[in-house]
Amino acid sequence: MPLGTGAASARRAGCAAARGPLVVLNGDLLSVTTRRQLDLHEKSEAAVTLHLVEVDDPARFGCVPTTPPAG
C-alpha cells in the first residue's frame, strides 16, 4: 500500500528502537561529503539540517527561502 512521500522516514523517526541520525537523501546527485554534513549537524545540536545547492534555474526544483522576510 503506497503511503506517500516521506512515509518511511516518518515511520523510522517515530521508532523508539532507532539509534543515530536519520539521513534522508533526495536528488539526482549527492554533492556533499555526508560525514562532514553529519559532523556539522551534531556540532550545532540542530534538530534538522538541510544541505541546499544553488542552481541557475530553480524552476524544476522549487525554492527554499534562506533569509528572513523584510519587515
PQR file of N, CA, C, O and H, with PARSE charges and radii, in Angstrom:
ATOM      1  N   MET A   1       0.852  -1.191   0.000 -0.4000 1.5000
ATOM      2  CA  MET A   1       0.000   0.000   0.000 -0.0000 2.0000
ATOM      3  C   MET A   1       0.891   1.246   0.000  0.5500 1.7000
ATOM      4  O   MET A   1       1.648   1.454   0.948 -0.5500 1.4000
ATOM      5  N   PRO A   2       0.816   2.056  -1.019 -0.5600 1.5000
ATOM      6  CA  PRO A   2       1.607   3.292  -1.043  0.2800 2.0000
ATOM      7  C   PRO A   2       1.205   4.222   0.103  0.5500 1.7000
ATOM      8  O   PRO A   2       0.020   4.444   0.352 -0.5500 1.4000
ATOM      9  N   LEU A   3       2.196   4.752   0.783 -0.4000 1.5000
ATOM     10  CA  LEU A   3       1.929   5.624   1.925 -0.0000 2.0000
ATOM     11  C   LEU A   3       2.284   7.082   1.659  0.5500 1.7000
ATOM     12  O   LEU A   3       2.079   7.936   2.520 -0.5500 1.4000
ATOM     13  H   LEU A   3       3.159   4.572   0.580  0.4000 1.0000
ATOM     14  N   GLY A   4       2.812   7.370   0.482 -0.4000 1.5000
ATOM     15  CA  GLY A   4       3.103   8.756   0.146 -0.0000 2.0000
ATOM     16  C   GLY A   4       4.545   9.141   0.443  0.5500 1.7000
ATOM     17  O   GLY A   4       5.288   8.402   1.089 -0.5500 1.4000
ATOM     18  H   GLY A   4       2.979   6.676  -0.218  0.4000 1.0000
ATOM     19  N   THR A   5       4.910  10.299  -0.038 -0.4000 1.5000
ATOM     20  CA  THR A   5       6.262  10.810   0.127 -0.0000 2.0000
ATOM     21  C   THR A   5       6.596  11.009   1.594  0.5500 1.7000
ATOM     22  O   THR A   5       5.843  11.646   2.331 -0.5500 1.4000
ATOM     23  H   THR A   5       4.305  10.899  -0.562  0.4000 1.0000
ATOM     24  N   GLY A   6       7.710  10.469   2.008 -0.4000 1.5000
ATOM     25  CA  GLY A   6       8.185  10.670   3.374 -0.0000 2.0000
ATOM     26  C   GLY A   6       7.640   9.703   4.397  0.5500 1.7000
ATOM     27  O   GLY A   6       8.016   9.796   5.566 -0.5500 1.4000
ATOM     28  H   GLY A   6       8.321   9.951   1.409  0.4000 1.0000
ATOM     29  N   ALA A   7       6.776   8.781   4.024 -0.4000 1.5000
ATOM     30  CA  ALA A   7       6.167   7.871   4.999 -0.0000 2.0000
ATOM     31  C   ALA A   7       7.204   6.981   5.673  0.5500 1.7000
ATOM     32  O   ALA A   7       7.144   6.770   6.884 -0.5500 1.4000
ATOM     33  H   ALA A   7       6.471   8.705   3.074  0.4000 1.0000
ATOM     34  N   ALA A   8       8.148   6.460   4.905 -0.4000 1.5000
ATOM     35  CA  ALA A   8       9.178   5.604   5.503 -0.0000 2.0000
ATOM     36  C   ALA A   8      10.024   6.379   6.504  0.5500 1.7000
ATOM     37  O   ALA A   8      10.363   5.855   7.565 -0.5500 1.4000
ATOM     38  H   ALA A   8       8.196   6.631   3.921  0.4000 1.0000
ATOM     39  N   SER A   9      10.367   7.620   6.179 -0.4000 1.5000
ATOM     40  CA  SER A   9      11.146   8.448   7.099 -0.0000 2.0000
ATOM     41  C   SER A   9      10.355   8.742   8.362  0.5500 1.7000
ATOM     42  O   SER A   9      10.902   8.683   9.463 -0.5500 1.4000
ATOM     43  H   SER A   9      10.091   8.046   5.317  0.4000 1.0000
ATOM     44  N   ALA A  10       9.091   9.054   8.218 -0.4000 1.5000
ATOM     45  CA  ALA A  10       8.250   9.341   9.377 -0.0000 2.0000
ATOM     46  C   ALA A  10       8.123   8.122  10.281  0.5500 1.7000
ATOM     47  O   ALA A  10       8.154   8.249  11.505 -0.5500 1.4000
ATOM     48  H   ALA A  10       8.647   9.103   7.323  0.4000 1.0000
ATOM     49  N   ARG A  11       7.983   6.953   9.689 -0.4000 1.5000
ATOM     50  CA  ARG A  11       7.897   5.731  10.490 -0.0000 2.0000
ATOM     51  C   ARG A  11       9.186   5.489  11.253  0.5500 1.7000
ATOM     52  O   ARG A  11       9.150   5.166  12.440 -0.5500 1.4000
ATOM     53  H   ARG A  11       7.958   6.850   8.695  0.4000 1.0000
ATOM     54  N   ARG A  12      10.330   5.640  10.588 -0.4000 1.5000
ATOM     55  CA  ARG A  12      11.621   5.413  11.231 -0.0000 2.0000
ATOM     56  C   ARG A  12      11.836   6.442  12.333  0.5500 1.7000
ATOM     57  O   ARG A  12      12.321   6.088  13.407 -0.5500 1.4000
ATOM     58  H   ARG A  12      10.360   5.902   9.623  0.4000 1.0000
ATOM     59  N   ALA A  13      11.493   7.688  12.101 -0.4000 1.5000
ATOM     60  CA  ALA A  13      11.701   8.741  13.084 -0.0000 2.0000
ATOM     61  C   ALA A  13      10.900   8.483  14.358  0.5500 1.7000
ATOM     62  O   ALA A  13      11.326   8.873  15.445 -0.5500 1.4000
ATOM     63  H   ALA A  13      11.099   7.975  11.229  0.4000 1.0000
ATOM     64  N   GLY A  14       9.749   7.830  14.234 -0.4000 1.5000
ATOM     65  CA  GLY A  14       8.925   7.553  15.387 -0.0000 2.0000
ATOM     66  C   GLY A  14       9.248   6.240  16.078  0.5500 1.7000
ATOM     67  O   GLY A  14       8.602   5.888  17.065 -0.5500 1.4000
ATOM     68  H   GLY A  14       9.403   7.513  13.351  0.4000 1.0000
ATOM     69  N   CYS A  15      10.229   5.515  15.579 -0.4000 1.5000
ATOM     70  CA  CYS A  15      10.580   4.209  16.130 -0.0000 2.0000
ATOM     71  C   CYS A  15      11.495   4.376  17.329  0.5500 1.7000
ATOM     72  O   CYS A  15      12.581   4.941  17.205 -0.5500 1.4000
ATOM     73  H   CYS A  15      10.754   5.801  14.777  0.4000 1.0000
ATOM     74  N   ALA A  16      11.072   3.892  18.486 -0.4000 1.5000
ATOM     75  CA  ALA A  16      11.857   4.032  19.713 -0.0000 2.0000
ATOM     76  C   ALA A  16      13.180   3.285  19.631  0.5500 1.7000
ATOM     77  O   ALA A  16      14.138   3.670  20.301 -0.5500 1.4000
ATOM     78  H   ALA A  16      10.190   3.433  18.587  0.4000 1.0000
ATOM     79  N   ALA A  17      13.259   2.235  18.836 -0.4000 1.5000
ATOM     80  CA  ALA A  17      14.479   1.445  18.733 -0.0000 2.0000
ATOM     81  C   ALA A  17      15.513   2.079  17.797  0.5500 1.7000
ATOM     82  O   ALA A  17      16.659   1.631  17.760 -0.5500 1.4000
ATOM     83  H   ALA A  17      12.481   1.922  18.292  0.4000 1.0000
ATOM     84  N   ALA A  18      15.130   3.106  17.043 -0.4000 1.5000
ATOM     85  CA  ALA A  18      16.048   3.741  16.098 -0.0000 2.0000
ATOM     86  C   ALA A  18      17.149   4.463  16.853  0.5500 1.7000
ATOM     87  O   ALA A  18      16.892   5.150  17.841 -0.5500 1.4000
ATOM     88  H   ALA A  18      14.199   3.470  17.073  0.4000 1.0000
ATOM     89  N   ARG A  19      18.360   4.303  16.389 -0.4000 1.5000
ATOM     90  CA  ARG A  19      19.512   4.966  17.011 -0.0000 2.0000
ATOM     91  C   ARG A  19      20.257   5.761  15.955  0.5500 1.7000
ATOM     92  O   ARG A  19      20.312   5.371  14.789 -0.5500 1.4000
ATOM     93  H   ARG A  19      18.569   3.745  15.586  0.4000 1.0000
ATOM     94  N   GLY A  20      20.823   6.869  16.371 -0.4000 1.5000
ATOM     95  CA  GLY A  20      21.606   7.689  15.457 -0.0000 2.0000
ATOM     96  C   GLY A  20      20.728   8.592  14.615  0.5500 1.7000
ATOM     97  O   GLY A  20      19.501   8.533  14.696 -0.5500 1.4000
ATOM     98  H   GLY A  20      20.778   7.186  17.318  0.4000 1.0000
ATOM     99  N   PRO A  21      21.355   9.422  13.813 -0.5600 1.5000
ATOM    100  CA  PRO A  21      20.600  10.372  12.995  0.2800 2.0000
ATOM    101  C   PRO A  21      19.859   9.677  11.858  0.5500 1.7000
ATOM    102  O   PRO A  21      20.279   8.630  11.365 -0.5500 1.4000
ATOM    103  N   LEU A  22      18.779  10.267  11.466 -0.4000 1.5000
ATOM    104  CA  LEU A  22      18.032   9.821  10.294 -0.0000 2.0000
ATOM    105  C   LEU A  22      18.492  10.683   9.122  0.5500 1.7000
ATOM    106  O   LEU A  22      18.352  11.905   9.155 -0.5500 1.4000
ATOM    107  H   LEU A  22      18.437  11.118  11.866  0.4000 1.0000
ATOM    108  N   VAL A  23      19.032  10.056   8.103 -0.4000 1.5000
ATOM    109  CA  VAL A  23      19.515  10.783   6.934 -0.0000 2.0000
ATOM    110  C   VAL A  23      18.572  10.481   5.779  0.5500 1.7000
ATOM    111  O   VAL A  23      18.383   9.324   5.405 -0.5500 1.4000
ATOM    112  H   VAL A  23      19.145   9.063   8.077  0.4000 1.0000
ATOM    113  N   VAL A  24      17.987  11.524   5.223 -0.4000 1.5000
ATOM    114  CA  VAL A  24      17.075  11.389   4.091 -0.0000 2.0000
ATOM    115  C   VAL A  24      17.721  12.095   2.912  0.5500 1.7000
ATOM    116  O   VAL A  24      18.032  13.284   2.990 -0.5500 1.4000
ATOM    117  H   VAL A  24      18.141  12.464   5.528  0.4000 1.0000
ATOM    118  N   LEU A  25      17.922  11.367   1.821 -0.4000 1.5000
ATOM    119  CA  LEU A  25      18.539  11.933   0.626 -0.0000 2.0000
ATOM    120  C   LEU A  25      17.515  12.009  -0.480  0.5500 1.7000
ATOM    121  O   LEU A  25      16.729  11.083  -0.678 -0.5500 1.4000
ATOM    122  H   LEU A  25      17.669  10.402   1.758  0.4000 1.0000
ATOM    123  N   ASN A  26      17.527  13.118  -1.202 -0.4000 1.5000
ATOM    124  CA  ASN A  26      16.613  13.278  -2.322 -0.0000 2.0000
ATOM    125  C   ASN A  26      17.328  14.100  -3.377  0.5500 1.7000
ATOM    126  O   ASN A  26      17.707  15.245  -3.127 -0.5500 1.4000
ATOM    127  H   ASN A  26      18.166  13.870  -1.041  0.4000 1.0000
ATOM    128  N   GLY A  27      17.510  13.534  -4.531 -0.4000 1.5000
ATOM    129  CA  GLY A  27      18.146  14.291  -5.592 -0.0000 2.0000
ATOM    130  C   GLY A  27      18.825  13.381  -6.583  0.5500 1.7000
ATOM    131  O   GLY A  27      18.901  12.167  -6.394 -0.5500 1.4000
ATOM    132  H   GLY A  27      17.203  12.604  -4.734  0.4000 1.0000
ATOM    133  N   ASP A  28      19.313  13.984  -7.635 -0.4000 1.5000
ATOM    134  CA  ASP A  28      19.971  13.236  -8.692 -0.0000 2.0000
ATOM    135  C   ASP A  28      21.464  13.092  -8.450  0.5500 1.7000
ATOM    136  O   ASP A  28      22.110  12.238  -9.059 -0.5500 1.4000
ATOM    137  H   ASP A  28      19.252  14.970  -7.789  0.4000 1.0000
ATOM    138  N   LEU A  29      22.019  13.912  -7.573 -0.4000 1.5000
ATOM    139  CA  LEU A  29      23.456  13.938  -7.391 -0.0000 2.0000
ATOM    140  C   LEU A  29      23.768  14.237  -5.931  0.5500 1.7000
ATOM    141  O   LEU A  29      23.304  15.239  -5.385 -0.5500 1.4000
ATOM    142  H   LEU A  29      21.495  14.606  -7.079  0.4000 1.0000
ATOM    143  N   LEU A  30      24.544  13.382  -5.306 -0.4000 1.5000
ATOM    144  CA  LEU A  30      24.992  13.651  -3.943 -0.0000 2.0000
ATOM    145  C   LEU A  30      26.206  14.551  -4.048  0.5500 1.7000
ATOM    146  O   LEU A  30      27.249  14.129  -4.546 -0.5500 1.4000
ATOM    147  H   LEU A  30      24.921  12.568  -5.749  0.4000 1.0000
ATOM    148  N   SER A  31      26.083  15.791  -3.582 -0.4000 1.5000
ATOM    149  CA  SER A  31      27.132  16.782  -3.799 -0.0000 2.0000
ATOM    150  C   SER A  31      27.770  17.247  -2.497  0.5500 1.7000
ATOM    151  O   SER A  31      28.344  18.335  -2.441 -0.5500 1.4000
ATOM    152  H   SER A  31      25.235  16.134  -3.177  0.4000 1.0000
ATOM    153  N   VAL A  32      27.676  16.445  -1.465 -0.4000 1.5000
ATOM    154  CA  VAL A  32      28.253  16.827  -0.183 -0.0000 2.0000
ATOM    155  C   VAL A  32      28.895  15.595   0.438  0.5500 1.7000
ATOM    156  O   VAL A  32      28.435  14.472   0.230 -0.5500 1.4000
ATOM    157  H   VAL A  32      27.210  15.561  -1.510  0.4000 1.0000
ATOM    158  N   THR A  33      29.952  15.810   1.194 -0.4000 1.5000
ATOM    159  CA  THR A  33      30.545  14.716   1.949 -0.0000 2.0000
ATOM    160  C   THR A  33      29.647  14.472   3.150  0.5500 1.7000
ATOM    161  O   THR A  33      29.557  15.317   4.041 -0.5500 1.4000
ATOM    162  H   THR A  33      30.327  16.722   1.363  0.4000 1.0000
ATOM    163  N   THR A  34      28.989  13.334   3.181 -0.4000 1.5000
ATOM    164  CA  THR A  34      27.981  13.051   4.205 -0.0000 2.0000
ATOM    165  C   THR A  34      28.563  13.145   5.606  0.5500 1.7000
ATOM    166  O   THR A  34      27.908  13.689   6.495 -0.5500 1.4000
ATOM    167  H   THR A  34      29.062  12.647   2.458  0.4000 1.0000
ATOM    168  N   ARG A  35      29.759  12.639   5.835 -0.4000 1.5000
ATOM    169  CA  ARG A  35      30.372  12.691   7.173 -0.0000 2.0000
ATOM    170  C   ARG A  35      30.527  14.134   7.634  0.5500 1.7000
ATOM    171  O   ARG A  35      30.241  14.446   8.790 -0.5500 1.4000
ATOM    172  H   ARG A  35      30.291  12.197   5.112  0.4000 1.0000
ATOM    173  N   ARG A  36      30.975  15.016   6.745 -0.4000 1.5000
ATOM    174  CA  ARG A  36      31.123  16.435   7.109 -0.0000 2.0000
ATOM    175  C   ARG A  36      29.771  17.044   7.468  0.5500 1.7000
ATOM    176  O   ARG A  36      29.666  17.814   8.422 -0.5500 1.4000
ATOM    177  H   ARG A  36      31.207  14.762   5.806  0.4000 1.0000
ATOM    178  N   GLN A  37      28.745  16.699   6.707 -0.4000 1.5000
ATOM    179  CA  GLN A  37      27.407  17.236   6.981 -0.0000 2.0000
ATOM    180  C   GLN A  37      26.897  16.733   8.328  0.5500 1.7000
ATOM    181  O   GLN A  37      26.329  17.507   9.099 -0.5500 1.4000
ATOM    182  H   GLN A  37      28.830  16.074   5.932  0.4000 1.0000
ATOM    183  N   LEU A  38      27.090  15.450   8.621 -0.4000 1.5000
ATOM    184  CA  LEU A  38      26.663  14.895   9.913 -0.0000 2.0000
ATOM    185  C   LEU A  38      27.443  15.525  11.060  0.5500 1.7000
ATOM    186  O   LEU A  38      26.868  15.825  12.107 -0.5500 1.4000
ATOM    187  H   LEU A  38      27.551  14.821   7.995  0.4000 1.0000
ATOM    188  N   ASP A  39      28.743  15.730  10.876 -0.4000 1.5000
ATOM    189  CA  ASP A  39      29.554  16.374  11.915 -0.0000 2.0000
ATOM    190  C   ASP A  39      29.041  17.781  12.212  0.5500 1.7000
ATOM    191  O   ASP A  39      28.916  18.169  13.373 -0.5500 1.4000
ATOM    192  H   ASP A  39      29.210  15.487  10.026  0.4000 1.0000
ATOM    193  N   LEU A  40      28.746  18.540  11.162 -0.4000 1.5000
ATOM    194  CA  LEU A  40      28.207  19.892  11.340 -0.0000 2.0000
ATOM    195  C   LEU A  40      26.865  19.847  12.059  0.5500 1.7000
ATOM    196  O   LEU A  40      26.612  20.652  12.956 -0.5500 1.4000
ATOM    197  H   LEU A  40      28.848  18.225  10.219  0.4000 1.0000
ATOM    198  N   HIS A  41      26.017  18.923  11.674 -0.4000 1.5000
ATOM    199  CA  HIS A  41      24.704  18.773  12.305 -0.0000 2.0000
ATOM    200  C   HIS A  41      24.860  18.485  13.806  0.5500 1.7000
ATOM    201  O   HIS A  41      24.201  19.118  14.631 -0.5500 1.4000
ATOM    202  H   HIS A  41      26.223  18.270  10.945  0.4000 1.0000
ATOM    203  N   GLU A  42      25.717  17.545  14.151 -0.4000 1.5000
ATOM    204  CA  GLU A  42      25.911  17.180  15.560 -0.0000 2.0000
ATOM    205  C   GLU A  42      26.539  18.322  16.348  0.5500 1.7000
ATOM    206  O   GLU A  42      26.119  18.601  17.471 -0.5500 1.4000
ATOM    207  H   GLU A  42      26.252  17.030  13.481  0.4000 1.0000
ATOM    208  N   LYS A  43      27.540  18.985  15.774 -0.4000 1.5000
ATOM    209  CA  LYS A  43      28.222  20.092  16.459 -0.0000 2.0000
ATOM    210  C   LYS A  43      27.259  21.226  16.777  0.5500 1.7000
ATOM    211  O   LYS A  43      27.358  21.841  17.839 -0.5500 1.4000
ATOM    212  H   LYS A  43      27.881  18.759  14.861  0.4000 1.0000
ATOM    213  N   SER A  44      26.342  21.506  15.881 -0.4000 1.5000
ATOM    214  CA  SER A  44      25.409  22.615  16.081 -0.0000 2.0000
ATOM    215  C   SER A  44      24.200  22.216  16.918  0.5500 1.7000
ATOM    216  O   SER A  44      23.376  23.061  17.269 -0.5500 1.4000
ATOM    217  H   SER A  44      26.261  21.006  15.019  0.4000 1.0000
ATOM    218  N   GLU A  45      24.094  20.910  17.240 -0.4000 1.5000
ATOM    219  CA  GLU A  45      22.970  20.387  18.021 -0.0000 2.0000
ATOM    220  C   GLU A  45      21.626  20.760  17.385  0.5500 1.7000
ATOM    221  O   GLU A  45      20.654  21.058  18.080 -0.5500 1.4000
ATOM    222  H   GLU A  45      24.764  20.224  16.955  0.4000 1.0000
ATOM    223  N   ALA A  46      21.597  20.736  16.071 -0.4000 1.5000
ATOM    224  CA  ALA A  46      20.394  21.107  15.333 -0.0000 2.0000
ATOM    225  C   ALA A  46      19.356  19.996  15.386  0.5500 1.7000
ATOM    226  O   ALA A  46      19.698  18.818  15.497 -0.5500 1.4000
ATOM    227  H   ALA A  46      22.386  20.494  15.507  0.4000 1.0000
ATOM    228  N   ALA A  47      18.102  20.376  15.308 -0.4000 1.5000
ATOM    229  CA  ALA A  47      17.029  19.396  15.197 -0.0000 2.0000
ATOM    230  C   ALA A  47      16.949  18.870  13.762  0.5500 1.7000
ATOM    231  O   ALA A  47      16.651  17.698  13.530 -0.5500 1.4000
ATOM    232  H   ALA A  47      17.825  21.332  15.218  0.4000 1.0000
ATOM    233  N   VAL A  48      17.221  19.757  12.810 -0.4000 1.5000
ATOM    234  CA  VAL A  48      17.151  19.413  11.387 -0.0000 2.0000
ATOM    235  C   VAL A  48      18.261  20.169  10.669  0.5500 1.7000
ATOM    236  O   VAL A  48      18.540  21.323  10.995 -0.5500 1.4000
ATOM    237  H   VAL A  48      17.463  20.708  12.998  0.4000 1.0000
ATOM    238  N   THR A  49      18.888  19.530   9.705 -0.4000 1.5000
ATOM    239  CA  THR A  49      19.894  20.177   8.871 -0.0000 2.0000
ATOM    240  C   THR A  49      19.542  19.931   7.418  0.5500 1.7000
ATOM    241  O   THR A  49      19.306  18.791   7.017 -0.5500 1.4000
ATOM    242  H   THR A  49      18.661  18.592   9.441  0.4000 1.0000
ATOM    243  N   LEU A  50      19.506  20.990   6.628 -0.4000 1.5000
ATOM    244  CA  LEU A  50      19.286  20.882   5.187 -0.0000 2.0000
ATOM    245  C   LEU A  50      20.573  21.235   4.473  0.5500 1.7000
ATOM    246  O   LEU A  50      21.250  22.195   4.839 -0.5500 1.4000
ATOM    247  H   LEU A  50      19.698  21.916   6.954  0.4000 1.0000
ATOM    248  N   HIS A  51      20.907  20.474   3.472 -0.4000 1.5000
ATOM    249  CA  HIS A  51      22.018  20.832   2.592 -0.0000 2.0000
ATOM    250  C   HIS A  51      21.385  21.249   1.278  0.5500 1.7000
ATOM    251  O   HIS A  51      20.777  20.436   0.582 -0.5500 1.4000
ATOM    252  H   HIS A  51      20.358  19.694   3.174  0.4000 1.0000
ATOM    253  N   LEU A  52      21.533  22.510   0.947 -0.4000 1.5000
ATOM    254  CA  LEU A  52      20.923  23.051  -0.264 -0.0000 2.0000
ATOM    255  C   LEU A  52      22.005  23.396  -1.264  0.5500 1.7000
ATOM    256  O   LEU A  52      23.116  23.769  -0.886 -0.5500 1.4000
ATOM    257  H   LEU A  52      22.027  23.171   1.512  0.4000 1.0000
ATOM    258  N   VAL A  53      21.682  23.270  -2.533 -0.4000 1.5000
ATOM    259  CA  VAL A  53      22.605  23.610  -3.599 -0.0000 2.0000
ATOM    260  C   VAL A  53      21.944  24.642  -4.495  0.5500 1.7000
ATOM    261  O   VAL A  53      20.822  24.442  -4.960 -0.5500 1.4000
ATOM    262  H   VAL A  53      20.780  22.966  -2.839  0.4000 1.0000
ATOM    263  N   GLU A  54      22.639  25.741  -4.737 -0.4000 1.5000
ATOM    264  CA  GLU A  54      22.106  26.770  -5.624 -0.0000 2.0000
ATOM    265  C   GLU A  54      22.235  26.314  -7.071  0.5500 1.7000
ATOM    266  O   GLU A  54      23.274  25.799  -7.485 -0.5500 1.4000
ATOM    267  H   GLU A  54      23.551  25.903  -4.360  0.4000 1.0000
ATOM    268  N   VAL A  55      21.174  26.510  -7.824 -0.4000 1.5000
ATOM    269  CA  VAL A  55      21.175  26.162  -9.252 -0.0000 2.0000
ATOM    270  C   VAL A  55      20.789  27.390 -10.067  0.5500 1.7000
ATOM    271  O   VAL A  55      20.138  28.306  -9.565 -0.5500 1.4000
ATOM    272  H   VAL A  55      20.330  26.929  -7.488  0.4000 1.0000
ATOM    273  N   ASP A  56      21.198  27.393 -11.319 -0.4000 1.5000
ATOM    274  CA  ASP A  56      20.910  28.547 -12.185 -0.0000 2.0000
ATOM    275  C   ASP A  56      19.418  28.756 -12.385  0.5500 1.7000
ATOM    276  O   ASP A  56      18.948  29.894 -12.363 -0.5500 1.4000
ATOM    277  H   ASP A  56      21.727  26.649 -11.727  0.4000 1.0000
ATOM    278  N   ASP A  57      18.670  27.684 -12.579 -0.4000 1.5000
ATOM    279  CA  ASP A  57      17.235  27.784 -12.840 -0.0000 2.0000
ATOM    280  C   ASP A  57      16.471  26.866 -11.882  0.5500 1.7000
ATOM    281  O   ASP A  57      16.379  25.664 -12.131 -0.5500 1.4000
ATOM    282  H   ASP A  57      19.052  26.760 -12.596  0.4000 1.0000
ATOM    283  N   PRO A  58      15.925  27.408 -10.798 -0.5600 1.5000
ATOM    284  CA  PRO A  58      15.234  26.582  -9.812  0.2800 2.0000
ATOM    285  C   PRO A  58      13.817  26.182 -10.218  0.5500 1.7000
ATOM    286  O   PRO A  58      13.118  25.549  -9.428 -0.5500 1.4000
ATOM    287  N   ALA A  59      13.376  26.530 -11.416 -0.4000 1.5000
ATOM    288  CA  ALA A  59      12.001  26.248 -11.832 -0.0000 2.0000
ATOM    289  C   ALA A  59      11.655  24.761 -11.725  0.5500 1.7000
ATOM    290  O   ALA A  59      10.520  24.414 -11.398 -0.5500 1.4000
ATOM    291  H   ALA A  59      13.944  27.045 -12.059  0.4000 1.0000
ATOM    292  N   ARG A  60      12.610  23.892 -11.994 -0.4000 1.5000
ATOM    293  CA  ARG A  60      12.355  22.452 -11.922 -0.0000 2.0000
ATOM    294  C   ARG A  60      12.313  21.939 -10.489  0.5500 1.7000
ATOM    295  O   ARG A  60      11.735  20.883 -10.230 -0.5500 1.4000
ATOM    296  H   ARG A  60      13.532  24.174 -12.259  0.4000 1.0000
ATOM    297  N   PHE A  61      12.912  22.664  -9.561 -0.4000 1.5000
ATOM    298  CA  PHE A  61      13.112  22.145  -8.214 -0.0000 2.0000
ATOM    299  C   PHE A  61      12.322  22.876  -7.139  0.5500 1.7000
ATOM    300  O   PHE A  61      11.984  22.286  -6.113 -0.5500 1.4000
ATOM    301  H   PHE A  61      13.382  23.521  -9.772  0.4000 1.0000
ATOM    302  N   GLY A  62      12.030  24.125  -7.354 -0.4000 1.5000
ATOM    303  CA  GLY A  62      11.406  24.937  -6.310 -0.0000 2.0000
ATOM    304  C   GLY A  62      12.466  25.713  -5.553  0.5500 1.7000
ATOM    305  O   GLY A  62      13.663  25.564  -5.800 -0.5500 1.4000
ATOM    306  H   GLY A  62      12.305  24.605  -8.188  0.4000 1.0000
ATOM    307  N   CYS A  63      12.016  26.534  -4.639 -0.4000 1.5000
ATOM    308  CA  CYS A  63      12.923  27.404  -3.891 -0.0000 2.0000
ATOM    309  C   CYS A  63      12.741  27.211  -2.389  0.5500 1.7000
ATOM    310  O   CYS A  63      11.658  26.876  -1.909 -0.5500 1.4000
ATOM    311  H   CYS A  63      11.044  26.656  -4.438  0.4000 1.0000
ATOM    312  N   VAL A  64      13.829  27.430  -1.671 -0.4000 1.5000
ATOM    313  CA  VAL A  64      13.805  27.401  -0.209 -0.0000 2.0000
ATOM    314  C   VAL A  64      14.284  28.771   0.253  0.5500 1.7000
ATOM    315  O   VAL A  64      15.451  29.106   0.052 -0.5500 1.4000
ATOM    316  H   VAL A  64      14.709  27.702  -2.062  0.4000 1.0000
ATOM    317  N   PRO A  65      13.417  29.571   0.864 -0.5600 1.5000
ATOM    318  CA  PRO A  65      13.861  30.881   1.360  0.2800 2.0000
ATOM    319  C   PRO A  65      14.967  30.686   2.412  0.5500 1.7000
ATOM    320  O   PRO A  65      14.837  29.858   3.313 -0.5500 1.4000
ATOM    321  N   THR A  66      16.046  31.454   2.283 -0.4000 1.5000
ATOM    322  CA  THR A  66      17.159  31.333   3.216 -0.0000 2.0000
ATOM    323  C   THR A  66      17.413  32.607   4.009  0.5500 1.7000
ATOM    324  O   THR A  66      18.327  32.656   4.831 -0.5500 1.4000
ATOM    325  H   THR A  66      16.151  32.126   1.550  0.4000 1.0000
ATOM    326  N   THR A  67      16.616  33.629   3.769 -0.4000 1.5000
ATOM    327  CA  THR A  67      16.717  34.866   4.550 -0.0000 2.0000
ATOM    328  C   THR A  67      15.343  35.192   5.111  0.5500 1.7000
ATOM    329  O   THR A  67      14.326  34.882   4.489 -0.5500 1.4000
ATOM    330  H   THR A  67      15.873  33.589   3.101  0.4000 1.0000
ATOM    331  N   PRO A  68      15.307  35.818   6.287 -0.5600 1.5000
ATOM    332  CA  PRO A  68      14.008  36.192   6.841  0.2800 2.0000
ATOM    333  C   PRO A  68      13.317  37.237   5.978  0.5500 1.7000
ATOM    334  O   PRO A  68      13.986  38.052   5.344 -0.5500 1.4000
ATOM    335  N   PRO A  69      11.999  37.226   5.945 -0.5600 1.5000
ATOM    336  CA  PRO A  69      11.295  38.245   5.171  0.2800 2.0000
ATOM    337  C   PRO A  69      11.547  39.644   5.742  0.5500 1.7000
ATOM    338  O   PRO A  69      11.710  39.809   6.951 -0.5500 1.4000
ATOM    339  N   ALA A  70      11.575  40.628   4.874 -0.4000 1.5000
ATOM    340  CA  ALA A  70      11.773  42.020   5.318 -0.0000 2.0000
ATOM    341  C   ALA A  70      10.574  42.479   6.114  0.5500 1.7000
ATOM    342  O   ALA A  70       9.436  42.090   5.851 -0.5500 1.4000
ATOM    343  H   ALA A  70      11.443  40.493   3.892  0.4000 1.0000
ATOM    344  N   GLY A  71      10.855  43.311   7.087 -0.4000 1.5000
ATOM    345  CA  GLY A  71       9.725  43.868   7.822 -0.0000 2.0000
ATOM    346  C   GLY A  71       9.849  43.687   9.221  0.5500 1.7000
ATOM    347  O   GLY A  71       8.972  44.103   9.977 -0.5500 1.4000
ATOM    348  H   GLY A  71      11.779  43.628   7.301  0.4000 1.0000
TER
END
